[in-house]
Amino acid sequence: MIYLIDGSLESLLCAVYEWFERKPGKILIQLKREHQPDAFAPVFEVSNDVKKADRVWKGLQQKLDRGWMRKSYCAFLSEIPEAYTSLFEFACYIFSNPTGAEANYGNPFVLSVDQTARKVEREKHRMEAFIRFQQTADGMYYCGIDPDFNVLPLIMQHFKNRYADQQWIIYDLKRHYGLFYDLNKVEEIHMDVVAIRTAYKPAEHLRSEKEALYATLWKDYFKSTNIQSRKNTKLHVQHVPKRYWKYLTEKQVL
């Protein structure tokens, strides 16, 4: 049987609830937008229900520590199609076994959730390290990103704490939403990316007059401190993969 979900965490938790209610046997989790009708496979479309989702989430909190709850959330944020099935099977496995079952890395779904969560956490740390803001004419600081995984919910607190004295926007261009900090709180926003014109920085006419100067000074500083005789490109790329260079001011051509 195929369980169709809309891709939200609520929908996935409701799928777990429905499975224990119906006990249909082995099922396959699929996203509604990717489902191709199959005449031989029965389909059940999971309806979102906040009460059912909350009941499953609270049940997991009773069985798992905070570390594993975070791993589960990170695996969900990966948005990898296989991760939905792994999380579903992982939750069913946890509920069907005594406390401590998550320590059994011989279970393929326990291992999958752990490995996927590690990838998401790695992307989170890299975003925190490599994001570079540019100041706009109205004093706002902006950065556009396109991370492999949906890490905005994970990096929100870091940037709120680190840049508490300035207004900023971090916009995920791949997922078409962002975070806006107004000096008091962080809100989710949706904006017209066409207005930004360039993917990772504001358009020229929107930038602060001093932004170009700041960028030039930073590039000069980076160039002056870089010792060519000790240059190790292979090691450098290991720590700063090329796909992140588009965010870094020092990597832009002078």
Order of alpha helices (4+ residues) and beta strands (2+ residues): beta-alpha-beta-beta-alpha-alpha-alpha-alpha-beta-beta-alpha-beta-beta-beta-alpha-alpha-alpha
